[in-house]
Amino acid sequence: MSAPVRFVLLLLVAAYCLAPFAWQVLSSLKPAAELLSLPPLAPSRVTVEHYAAVLGQAAFPRMLLNSTVVAMVATLLSLALGALAAFALSMLRLPHRATVLGLLLAVSMFPPIATVSPLFLLLSALGLRDTLLALVLTYTSFSLPLSVWLLARFFDALPRELYVAARADGCSAFGALRRVILPLSAPGLLAAGLLVFVFCWNEFLFALAFTATDAARTVPVGIALFPGLHEIPYGEIAAASVIVTLPVVALAFAFQRRIVDGLTAGAVKG
């Protein structure tokens, strides 16, 4: 396939992927009177009234803060626990490694909707319903298999002689992980962390089921509750969607090279 053809195909794929976000951006900048009319596709005049309405709500900044806290804490917990498990599976040569990884894969494939009811009862019995801790614990448990899988594959690509040399120099197993393995695994940690963060940031089902007030609601639930009884504020929904998407886009652009390195480093055994 020639270079011009590949370039055109890449442009088509990029346009297909970016079209929904571009539509949201255009809708968020249109006056309210033009939201339900086509043409024009582009706004006749650019307005930020929808952004002002969204940010002027007292609940929306709180929900942004909730999403940020929950996603960051769950990501850090998932990476910390996932790194320990992946290190044990890759470097310590534990028995039944394939079985453990297979069970992790099976757990990750379990439909979340089937666990909502028992988790709701458990969190209610523990007094954690409508708290950020409930979401942190839930997101950590569901993102942990992904972290273990990605980090185990990345650790597999590192020479095991590094771990053996660290132990010979007097490091404990945890010391070898902290001082040798983790510094060399920065791209893999970053790739896994971003994927887990995006999952936690966008998660809707558990956040809807386990929260009841603005004190613990996250942004996806808040946007879903925007429509009123007789009116759907399309402009405000579009503006809120753009605001929520921008942090993830910024992270992806800032760390795109390390993300690609992290996702591909474990493809070939070093």
C-alpha positions as CSV (number, residue, x, y, z in Angstrom):
1,M,0.0,0.0,0.0
2,S,1.4,3.3,-1.1
3,A,2.1,6.2,1.4
4,P,-0.6,8.5,0.0
5,V,-3.2,5.8,0.3
6,R,-2.2,5.1,3.9
7,F,-2.3,8.8,4.7
8,V,-5.8,9.1,3.3
9,L,-7.0,6.0,5.2
10,L,-5.5,7.4,8.4
11,L,-7.3,10.7,7.8
12,L,-10.6,8.9,7.3
13,V,-10.1,6.8,10.5
14,A,-9.2,10.0,12.5
15,A,-12.2,11.8,11.1
16,Y,-14.5,8.9,12.1
17,C,-13.1,8.9,15.6
18,L,-13.0,12.6,16.1
19,A,-16.4,13.4,14.6
20,P,-18.5,12.9,17.8
21,F,-16.2,15.1,19.8
22,A,-16.1,17.8,17.1
23,W,-19.9,17.8,17.0
24,Q,-20.1,18.3,20.8
25,V,-17.6,21.2,20.5
26,L,-19.7,22.8,17.8
27,S,-22.9,22.3,19.7
28,S,-21.4,23.7,22.9
29,L,-20.6,26.9,21.0
30,K,-23.9,27.4,19.2
31,P,-26.6,29.8,20.5
32,A,-29.6,27.9,22.0
33,A,-31.8,28.8,19.0
34,E,-29.5,27.0,16.5
35,L,-29.1,23.7,18.4
36,L,-32.0,21.9,16.8
37,S,-31.6,23.4,13.2
38,L,-29.4,22.3,10.3
39,P,-28.0,24.1,8.5
40,P,-25.9,25.9,9.7
41,L,-23.4,23.2,10.8
42,A,-21.1,25.8,12.3
43,P,-22.5,28.4,14.8
44,S,-23.5,31.7,13.2
45,R,-21.9,33.3,16.3
46,V,-19.7,31.7,18.9
47,T,-21.2,31.8,22.4
48,V,-19.9,30.5,25.8
49,E,-23.3,30.8,27.5
50,H,-23.6,27.0,27.8
51,Y,-20.2,26.8,29.5
52,A,-21.1,29.6,31.8
53,A,-24.4,27.8,32.7
54,V,-22.6,24.6,33.5
55,L,-19.8,26.1,35.5
56,G,-22.3,28.4,37.3
57,Q,-24.0,25.4,38.8
58,A,-22.8,24.8,42.4
59,A,-23.0,21.0,41.9
60,F,-20.9,20.6,38.7
61,P,-17.5,21.8,40.2
62,R,-18.2,19.4,43.1
63,M,-18.8,16.5,40.8
64,L,-15.6,17.3,38.9
65,L,-13.7,17.2,42.1
66,N,-15.4,13.9,43.1
67,S,-14.5,12.4,39.7
68,T,-10.9,13.6,40.0
69,V,-10.4,12.3,43.6
70,V,-12.1,8.9,42.9
71,A,-10.2,8.3,39.6
72,M,-6.8,9.3,41.0
73,V,-7.1,7.3,44.3
74,A,-8.5,4.3,42.5
75,T,-5.7,4.5,39.9
76,L,-3.0,4.7,42.5
77,L,-4.4,1.8,44.5
78,S,-4.8,-0.3,41.3
79,L,-1.3,0.3,40.2
80,A,0.2,-0.3,43.7
81,L,-1.7,-3.6,44.1
82,G,-1.3,-4.6,40.5
83,A,2.5,-4.0,40.6
84,L,2.9,-6.2,43.6
85,A,0.8,-9.0,42.0
86,A,2.5,-8.7,38.6
87,F,6.0,-8.7,40.2
88,A,5.2,-11.9,42.1
89,L,3.8,-13.5,38.9
90,S,6.7,-12.4,36.7
91,M,9.8,-12.4,38.8
92,L,9.2,-14.7,41.7
93,R,8.1,-17.6,39.5
94,L,5.1,-18.5,41.5
95,P,3.4,-21.9,40.7
96,H,0.2,-21.9,38.6
97,R,1.0,-18.6,37.0
98,A,-1.1,-19.3,33.9
99,T,-4.1,-20.3,36.1
100,V,-3.9,-17.1,38.1
101,L,-3.7,-15.0,34.9
102,G,-6.6,-17.0,33.4
103,L,-8.7,-16.3,36.5
104,L,-7.9,-12.6,36.3
105,L,-9.0,-12.6,32.7
106,A,-12.3,-14.4,33.6
107,V,-13.0,-11.9,36.4
108,S,-12.5,-9.0,34.0
109,M,-15.0,-10.5,31.6
110,F,-17.7,-10.8,34.2
111,P,-20.6,-8.3,33.3
112,P,-20.6,-5.5,35.8
113,I,-24.4,-5.2,35.8
114,A,-24.6,-8.7,37.4
115,T,-22.6,-7.4,40.4
116,V,-24.5,-4.2,41.1
117,S,-27.1,-5.7,43.4
118,P,-24.8,-7.7,45.7
119,L,-22.3,-4.8,45.8
120,F,-25.2,-2.3,46.7
121,L,-26.3,-4.5,49.5
122,L,-22.7,-5.0,50.8
123,L,-21.9,-1.3,50.7
124,S,-25.2,-0.4,52.3
125,A,-24.5,-2.9,55.1
126,L,-21.1,-1.3,55.6
127,G,-22.5,2.2,55.7
128,L,-20.5,3.2,52.6
129,R,-23.4,4.0,50.2
130,D,-23.3,7.5,48.8
131,T,-19.6,7.9,49.7
132,L,-16.5,8.4,47.6
133,L,-14.9,5.4,49.3
134,A,-17.5,3.1,47.9
135,L,-16.6,4.2,44.4
136,V,-12.9,4.0,45.1
137,L,-13.1,0.4,46.4
138,T,-15.4,-0.7,43.5
139,Y,-13.3,0.9,40.8
140,T,-10.1,-0.5,42.2
141,S,-11.5,-4.0,42.3
142,F,-12.7,-3.9,38.7
143,S,-9.6,-2.3,37.3
144,L,-7.1,-4.5,39.2
145,P,-7.2,-7.4,36.6
146,L,-6.3,-4.9,33.8
147,S,-3.4,-3.5,35.9
148,V,-2.1,-7.0,36.7
149,W,-2.3,-8.2,33.1
150,L,-0.5,-5.1,31.6
151,L,2.2,-4.9,34.3
152,A,2.8,-8.7,34.2
153,R,3.4,-8.6,30.5
154,F,5.7,-5.6,30.9
155,F,7.7,-7.2,33.7
156,D,8.0,-10.3,31.6
157,A,9.9,-8.2,29.0
158,L,12.5,-7.2,31.6
159,P,15.6,-9.5,32.0
160,R,15.1,-11.5,35.2
161,E,18.8,-11.2,35.8
162,L,18.1,-7.7,37.0
163,Y,16.1,-9.1,39.9
164,V,18.6,-11.8,40.6
165,A,21.5,-9.2,40.7
166,A,19.5,-7.0,43.0
167,R,18.9,-9.8,45.4
168,A,22.6,-10.8,45.2
169,D,23.5,-7.2,46.2
170,G,21.4,-7.5,49.3
171,C,18.0,-6.1,48.3
172,S,14.9,-7.8,49.6
173,A,12.3,-8.8,47.1
174,F,10.3,-5.6,47.8
175,G,13.5,-3.6,47.6
176,A,14.3,-5.0,44.2
177,L,10.9,-4.1,43.0
178,R,11.1,-0.6,44.3
179,R,14.7,0.2,43.4
180,V,15.2,-1.7,40.1
181,I,12.0,-3.0,38.5
182,L,9.6,-0.1,39.0
183,P,12.1,2.6,37.7
184,L,12.6,0.6,34.5
185,S,8.9,0.0,34.2
186,A,7.8,3.7,34.0
187,P,6.3,3.4,30.5
188,G,4.3,0.4,31.5
189,L,3.1,2.0,34.7
190,L,2.1,5.1,32.8
191,A,0.2,3.2,30.2
192,A,-1.7,1.1,32.7
193,G,-2.3,4.1,34.9
194,L,-3.9,6.1,32.1
195,L,-6.1,3.2,31.0
196,V,-7.3,2.7,34.6
197,F,-7.8,6.4,35.0
198,V,-10.0,6.7,31.9
199,F,-12.1,3.7,33.0
200,C,-12.6,5.3,36.5
201,W,-13.3,8.8,35.0
202,N,-15.9,7.5,32.6
203,E,-17.6,4.9,34.7
204,F,-21.3,5.4,35.0
205,L,-23.2,2.3,36.2
206,F,-21.7,1.9,39.7
207,A,-21.6,5.7,40.2
208,L,-25.3,5.9,39.4
209,A,-26.2,2.9,41.6
210,F,-24.1,3.8,44.7
211,T,-24.6,7.5,44.9
212,A,-27.7,9.5,45.8
213,T,-26.5,13.1,46.4
214,D,-24.2,15.7,44.9
215,A,-21.8,15.0,47.7
216,A,-20.6,11.8,46.1
217,R,-21.9,11.9,42.5
218,T,-19.4,11.9,39.7
219,V,-19.5,13.8,36.4
220,P,-21.0,11.1,34.1
221,V,-23.9,10.7,36.5
222,G,-24.3,14.5,36.8
223,I,-24.5,14.9,33.0
224,A,-27.0,12.1,32.7
225,L,-29.2,14.0,35.2
226,F,-29.1,17.3,33.2
227,P,-32.4,16.7,31.3
228,G,-35.5,18.1,32.9
229,L,-39.0,17.0,32.8
230,H,-40.0,19.1,29.7
231,E,-36.7,20.2,28.3
232,I,-33.4,18.7,27.4
233,P,-30.5,21.3,27.6
234,Y,-28.5,20.1,24.7
235,G,-26.1,23.0,24.8
236,E,-25.3,22.5,28.5
237,I,-24.9,18.7,28.0
238,A,-22.5,19.3,25.1
239,A,-20.5,21.9,27.1
240,A,-20.2,19.5,30.1
241,S,-19.1,16.7,27.8
242,V,-16.4,18.8,26.3
243,I,-15.2,19.9,29.8
244,V,-15.1,16.3,31.0
245,T,-13.3,15.0,27.9
246,L,-10.5,17.7,27.8
247,P,-8.5,16.3,30.8
248,V,-8.3,12.8,29.2
249,V,-7.4,14.3,25.8
250,A,-4.7,16.4,27.5
251,L,-3.2,13.4,29.3
252,A,-3.2,11.3,26.1
253,F,-1.4,14.0,24.2
254,A,1.1,14.7,27.0
255,F,2.1,11.1,27.4
256,Q,1.3,9.6,24.0
257,R,4.9,8.4,23.4
258,R,5.3,6.7,26.8
259,I,1.8,5.2,26.4
260,V,2.8,3.6,23.1
261,D,6.1,2.4,24.6
262,G,4.3,0.9,27.6
263,L,1.7,-0.9,25.5
264,T,4.2,-2.4,23.1
265,A,7.2,-3.1,25.3
266,G,5.8,-6.4,26.5
267,A,5.0,-7.6,23.1
268,V,8.5,-9.1,22.6
269,K,10.4,-10.9,25.3
270,G,13.6,-9.0,26.1
